[in-house]
Amino acid sequence: YCAHNPEVFSLIWKFSMCSAIGQSFIFYTVARFDPLVCSTVTTTRKIFSVLLSIIFKGHVVPMRGWGGLGLAIAGILSEVHNKVMGGHKKLHK
């Protein structure tokens, strides 16, 4: 395929560079903070990506899909709440 379509090499190179940069950010987030922060950031990014796709591209989402989005958002908010409340408990001891 690549021999017949040499223009694909520049696309492969761009994709590889974006992938390497993304992996570097993931490694930095896990090393600097912790895996929970990385998971929260990744899930939040995916939620916003889905919501923006729904809004700007007019995708139709069934009620089950909205329920799934609601659960994902509730999970993120729960993680943030627990992290904040855990920090307050440490301060007041």
Secondary structure, DSSP 8 states (H G I E B T S, - for coil): -TTT-TTHHHHHHHHHHHHHHHHHHHHHHHHHS-HHHHHHHHHHHHHHHHHHHHHHH-----HHHHHHHHHHHHHHHHHHHHHHHHHHHHHH-
